[in-house]
Amino acid sequence: MSKNQFDKKSQAWSALFSEPMSDLVKRYTSSVFFDKRLWQADIAGSLAHASMLSAQGIISAQDLADIERGMAQITAEIDAGAFEWKLDLEDVHLNIEARLTHLIGDAGKRLHTGRSRNDQVATDVRLWLRSEIDLISALLIDLQTSLLEVAEQHVDVILPGFTHLQVAQPVSFGHHMLAYVEMFSRDAERMAEVRCRVNRLPLGAAALAGTSYPLDRERVANALGMVNALGQPQVCQNSLDAVSDRDFAIEFTAAASLCMVHISRLSEELVLWMSQNFSFIKIADRFTTGSSIMPQKKNPDVPELARGKTGRVVGHLMGLITLMKGQPLAYNKDNQEDKEPLFDTVDTLKDTLRIFSEMIGGQLNPATGQKEGGITVNAQAMEQAALRGYATATDLADYLVKKGLPFRDAHETVAHAVKAAITHQVDLSELPLAVLQGFNASIEKDVFDCLSLRGSLNARDILGGTAPKQVRAQITRHRARLA
């Protein structure tokens, strides 16, 4: 083989070059062994592009038929694990194009008319990410449903609500679970919004300046489902921006990071609640591990690892932002580095959502046909903890306000009452009426209704409050939203 023909069999761009790429550079610049997961999106985009080229008279109907036939065979080969991915061909795009050309000849070479790998890869990543967002959205529904099931079963269970990790006020455990439903519902909203901006077509921007061929980009957008809520095609309007934009990947990773932060917050609570210092919950054995040296240990590895993986996803967000911050227009090879953090973010988020949905809501036991919960709640321990922290102190202050005392004065009065309860090692509700009246003469026997945990809970019967009536109303609202 002559020097100026050294690599034509493998490199689609090699005619200009006088020496082969070194093996080290091949390995350094190749992306095929991680971007091959884009193959379905690549084939879908190529088929839509080929159909449009034929409709526009740029390639023949026979070329289109050959391309469709070749792509069908490639799809079957990849599905069967028989497709040979070659490092020399750099990426998923050139691997598929080379195989197509081998199968159908010149028609395969005509497929790339009017496009570049720059707009091709941007399209592939968007198509792939759109599908992944749809899967993540479904998993977010599953997790919210699991949380709703736990909330519904424990509406009347009293949990000490904390601020600064100090006992603050009693809340319904169901209400506490619904706080996470709210967080994950916002995550679902963000994913839906990100999907709208992901679902725009760069194909047709070519390398950076558009193309001289009479492409019908809107036809391709329609064929690929890149349309808005009204069914109108969504096409990137500036060729430079179309090939170089990775905002959609950053925005997705930001939304994923927030979702993982919510999971991490829940994880921290599960870890605390499971510890012997709290003993609020037990996590099923299938979601925990033991110790290699301490036989009594049962470790909450799943929530602990989720906390760790949150840092990993947030790190990917920082990496993508840093990747883009110094790039001039238009496409640069730097953008090859967008895929691994994006892929790992998607994989990590999906796996975490799936396992948390099962851990929170349980899973079906095929042997018994019954659903086995992943978390067991110790209602007695929760209520006892609420009693230890003078959680109804604010209720006593509110009681005094309703008797006409200014709130700041009521606050100070109750602080003295709490100090007395601490001295006598009793709860506020256990102080004799005469002692309470010594702090304020307007206190009457009905004060004990508000000093009970249950009374405190029921008193907060306001939209968004922790009263069981309100919690059940919120569960109904969420179930209707998720139906």
ChimeraX attribute file (.defattr): number of C-alpha atoms within 10 A of each C-alpha:
attribute: neighborCount
match mode: 1-to-1
recipient: residues
	/A:1	7
	/A:2	7
	/A:3	10
	/A:4	14
	/A:5	15
	/A:6	17
	/A:7	20
	/A:8	14
	/A:9	11
	/A:10	16
	/A:11	16
	/A:12	14
	/A:13	9
	/A:14	17
	/A:15	12
	/A:16	8
	/A:17	14
	/A:18	13
	/A:19	12
	/A:20	15
	/A:21	14
	/A:22	9
	/A:23	10
	/A:24	9
	/A:25	9
	/A:26	15
	/A:27	13
	/A:28	10
	/A:29	14
	/A:30	19
	/A:31	19
	/A:32	21
	/A:33	13
	/A:34	13
	/A:35	20
	/A:36	16
	/A:37	14
	/A:38	20
	/A:39	19
	/A:40	15
	/A:41	21
	/A:42	22
	/A:43	21
	/A:44	16
	/A:45	23
	/A:46	25
	/A:47	20
	/A:48	17
	/A:49	29
	/A:50	27
	/A:51	24
	/A:52	22
	/A:53	26
	/A:54	16
	/A:55	16
	/A:56	14
	/A:57	12
	/A:58	17
	/A:59	18
	/A:60	17
	/A:61	15
	/A:62	11
	/A:63	22
	/A:64	23
	/A:65	15
	/A:66	19
	/A:67	27
	/A:68	19
	/A:69	14
	/A:70	23
	/A:71	23
	/A:72	13
	/A:73	16
	/A:74	21
	/A:75	16
	/A:76	13
	/A:77	13
	/A:78	14
	/A:79	10
	/A:80	9
	/A:81	9
	/A:82	10
	/A:83	16
	/A:84	11
	/A:85	18
	/A:86	15
	/A:87	18
	/A:88	18
	/A:89	21
	/A:90	22
	/A:91	23
	/A:92	24
	/A:93	21
	/A:94	19
	/A:95	21
	/A:96	24
	/A:97	23
	/A:98	18
	/A:99	19
	/A:100	25
	/A:101	17
	/A:102	13
	/A:103	18
	/A:104	17
	/A:105	16
	/A:106	14
	/A:107	20
	/A:108	23
	/A:109	17
	/A:110	18
	/A:111	23
	/A:112	17
	/A:113	17
	/A:114	20
	/A:115	21
	/A:116	18
	/A:117	17
	/A:118	23
	/A:119	24
	/A:120	25
	/A:121	24
	/A:122	20
	/A:123	26
	/A:124	26
	/A:125	23
	/A:126	24
	/A:127	24
	/A:128	18
	/A:129	23
	/A:130	21
	/A:131	13
	/A:132	17
	/A:133	21
	/A:134	14
	/A:135	13
	/A:136	22
	/A:137	21
	/A:138	15
	/A:139	22
	/A:140	23
	/A:141	20
	/A:142	19
	/A:143	25
	/A:144	25
	/A:145	21
	/A:146	22
	/A:147	23
	/A:148	25
	/A:149	18
	/A:150	21
	/A:151	23
	/A:152	19
	/A:153	12
	/A:154	19
	/A:155	23
	/A:156	22
	/A:157	21
	/A:158	27
	/A:159	27
	/A:160	26
	/A:161	20
	/A:162	15
	/A:163	9
	/A:164	6
	/A:165	8
	/A:166	11
	/A:167	19
	/A:168	18
	/A:169	22
	/A:170	28
	/A:171	29
	/A:172	25
	/A:173	26
	/A:174	26
	/A:175	29
	/A:176	20
	/A:177	21
	/A:178	22
	/A:179	13
	/A:180	19
	/A:181	23
	/A:182	13
	/A:183	16
	/A:184	22
	/A:185	21
	/A:186	15
	/A:187	21
	/A:188	22
	/A:189	13
	/A:190	19
	/A:191	22
	/A:192	16
	/A:193	14
	/A:194	22
	/A:195	21
	/A:196	16
	/A:197	19
	/A:198	25
	/A:199	24
	/A:200	25
	/A:201	31
	/A:202	29
	/A:203	32
	/A:204	31
	/A:205	26
	/A:206	23
	/A:207	22
	/A:208	21
	/A:209	15
	/A:210	19
	/A:211	16
	/A:212	8
	/A:213	13
	/A:214	13
	/A:215	22
	/A:216	14
	/A:217	21
	/A:218	19
	/A:219	18
	/A:220	26
	/A:221	24
	/A:222	18
	/A:223	18
	/A:224	21
	/A:225	17
	/A:226	24
	/A:227	19
	/A:228	14
	/A:229	7
	/A:230	6
	/A:231	10
	/A:232	13
	/A:233	22
	/A:234	22
	/A:235	22
	/A:236	20
	/A:237	12
	/A:238	13
	/A:239	20
	/A:240	20
	/A:241	17
	/A:242	28
	/A:243	30
	/A:244	22
	/A:245	18
	/A:246	20
	/A:247	15
	/A:248	19
	/A:249	23
	/A:250	21
	/A:251	21
	/A:252	24
	/A:253	27
	/A:254	22
	/A:255	22
	/A:256	26
	/A:257	24
	/A:258	20
	/A:259	24
	/A:260	28
	/A:261	20
	/A:262	18
	/A:263	23
	/A:264	21
	/A:265	15
	/A:266	18
	/A:267	21
	/A:268	16
	/A:269	12
	/A:270	20
	/A:271	19
	/A:272	16
	/A:273	19
	/A:274	22
	/A:275	16
	/A:276	9
	/A:277	8
	/A:278	14
	/A:279	17
	/A:280	21
	/A:281	20
	/A:282	18
	/A:283	22
	/A:284	17
	/A:285	13
	/A:286	9
	/A:287	18
	/A:288	14
	/A:289	13
	/A:290	14
	/A:291	10
	/A:292	7
	/A:293	7
	/A:294	8
	/A:295	8
	/A:296	8
	/A:297	12
	/A:298	18
	/A:299	18
	/A:300	22
	/A:301	15
	/A:302	21
	/A:303	25
	/A:304	15
	/A:305	13
	/A:306	26
	/A:307	20
	/A:308	13
	/A:309	21
	/A:310	25
	/A:311	15
	/A:312	18
	/A:313	26
	/A:314	19
	/A:315	16
	/A:316	23
	/A:317	24
	/A:318	15
	/A:319	16
	/A:320	23
	/A:321	19
	/A:322	11
	/A:323	16
	/A:324	18
	/A:325	8
	/A:326	9
	/A:327	14
	/A:328	9
	/A:329	12
	/A:330	16
	/A:331	19
	/A:332	13
	/A:333	9
	/A:334	11
	/A:335	19
	/A:336	16
	/A:337	14
	/A:338	19
	/A:339	16
	/A:340	14
	/A:341	20
	/A:342	22
	/A:343	19
	/A:344	14
	/A:345	25
	/A:346	21
	/A:347	13
	/A:348	19
	/A:349	22
	/A:350	20
	/A:351	14
	/A:352	20
	/A:353	22
	/A:354	17
	/A:355	18
	/A:356	24
	/A:357	22
	/A:358	19
	/A:359	22
	/A:360	22
	/A:361	23
	/A:362	20
	/A:363	16
	/A:364	13
	/A:365	10
	/A:366	8
	/A:367	6
	/A:368	8
	/A:369	9
	/A:370	11
	/A:371	12
	/A:372	15
	/A:373	17
	/A:374	19
	/A:375	20
	/A:376	14
	/A:377	19
	/A:378	17
	/A:379	18
	/A:380	14
	/A:381	16
	/A:382	22
	/A:383	19
	/A:384	13
	/A:385	21
	/A:386	23
	/A:387	23
	/A:388	15
	/A:389	21
	/A:390	23
	/A:391	25
	/A:392	26
	/A:393	23
	/A:394	19
	/A:395	23
	/A:396	24
	/A:397	22
	/A:398	19
	/A:399	20
	/A:400	22
	/A:401	16
	/A:402	12
	/A:403	12
	/A:404	11
	/A:405	17
	/A:406	13
	/A:407	15
	/A:408	10
	/A:409	13
	/A:410	22
	/A:411	19
	/A:412	13
	/A:413	18
	/A:414	22
	/A:415	16
	/A:416	13
	/A:417	22
	/A:418	19
	/A:419	12
	/A:420	17
	/A:421	18
	/A:422	15
	/A:423	9
	/A:424	11
	/A:425	12
	/A:426	15
	/A:427	20
	/A:428	26
	/A:429	21
	/A:430	13
	/A:431	17
	/A:432	11
	/A:433	15
	/A:434	13
	/A:435	12
	/A:436	22
	/A:437	14
	/A:438	11
	/A:439	16
	/A:440	16
	/A:441	9
	/A:442	14
	/A:443	18
	/A:444	12
	/A:445	11
	/A:446	10
	/A:447	17
	/A:448	17
	/A:449	15
	/A:450	21
	/A:451	22
	/A:452	20
	/A:453	24
	/A:454	20
	/A:455	16
	/A:456	23
	/A:457	23
	/A:458	19
	/A:459	16
	/A:460	17
	/A:461	15
	/A:462	12
	/A:463	12
	/A:464	13
	/A:465	18
	/A:466	26
	/A:467	24
	/A:468	25
	/A:469	17
	/A:470	19
	/A:471	26
	/A:472	18
	/A:473	13
	/A:474	18
	/A:475	22
	/A:476	13
	/A:477	11
	/A:478	18
	/A:479	13
	/A:480	9
	/A:481	10
	/A:482	11
	/A:483	7
